[in-house]
Amino acid sequence: MHIHARRRSISFSGRTITIKAAVRGLNDKKHTFGLEKVTAIKNIPPTAFKPGRLVFEVTGASKAIVEDVPMYADKVDMNTFTYGGMNSKHVKELEAAIRKAMSG
């Protein structure tokens, strides 16, 4: 599964999750982690004024905020995928698939 939104993207292979964030320059910043490192998932739905956030608690992962993002991109850590209302359904499906894989 793959979702692209708000200058970030998230991919789930069935065993690993990769979050990419647009940063200034030519390359994106990328963070990949296995399901075994995920201790919690929190999905905060978007509102009219704030993007939604799919937040992963990842053992040993940095919580440093990505500072060198392009204009209008969200400043959050690499364990967080931000998304707009149009992606809500896809994010819920992705979250369900990740939770199912974690429990199975």
N, C-alpha and C positions, 0 to 999 in steps of 0.2 A: 504494500500500500504506500502511496506517496501523495502528499498534499503540499501545495505551494500557496503561501499567503503572507501578506504584509512584510515582504522582503526576508522571509524565512521559509524554509521547507522542512518537512519531516518525512522520513521513510521508515517503514517497518518491514523487516525481512522475514519475520516469524520468530527470530531469535535475537536480533539486534535492532536498535533504534538509532537513527542518525538524524541530527538536527543541524541544518546549515543556516548560517546568518550572513546576509550581505554586509560587507564592510567596505570602507573606502579603499580603492585600489582595484587590482585585477582579480584577486582571489576571494572566495567566500571562506568564512571560518566554519569548521566542521567539528562536530562532537559525536562520536559513536560510542554506545555502551550496550552491554548485554543485559538481557532481562534479569539475570541473576543478581545484578547490581542495583536494580530498582527496588526501593523499599516502600515507596508510596507514589500514588498518582492523584493529582487534584485538577479537576477541570472547572475553571471559572468562566462561565458563559459571557459572551460580549454584551455590552449595553449600547445605548445610542451614542455614548461619548467615550467608551473605553473598549479596547479590543479584548477578545477572549484570550485565556491563557490555559494551556495544557502544561502543567508543572510536574516534573519528575523529581523525586528525591532519589539521588544516585549516590551510593556508597563511594566515598573517595573522590568525588567530582568537585571541581572548583565551583564556587558560587559567585565568582567575580563577574561584575556587569560588563558586557561588551560595550566599550566606549567609542570605538572608531567606526560607528555605523553611519550610513548615508543619511541625508536629510529626511526627516519624517519616519525613519525607522525606529522601532521600539528598543529602548535600552534595557535589556533584561539579560540574565545569565544564559549560558548555553544549555541548561537543563529545561528551558522554557520555550515552548512554541506558541507564538502569538498568532491570532487569526480573527477575521471579521465574521459578521453574521452570515454571509453567504457560504462560509465553510463549516458552519456549526454541525450540520448533518454528517458531513464527512469526518469531522473530528470525533463526534460521538461514536461513529462506526469504528474508527481507528482505536479509540480508547477501549471499546468493547473487545476488539480483537486482541489488544495487548493484555487486558485483564484476563481474557480466556487463556491466552498462551502462558501467562504467569501462574495460573491455577492448575494448568494441565501438565 
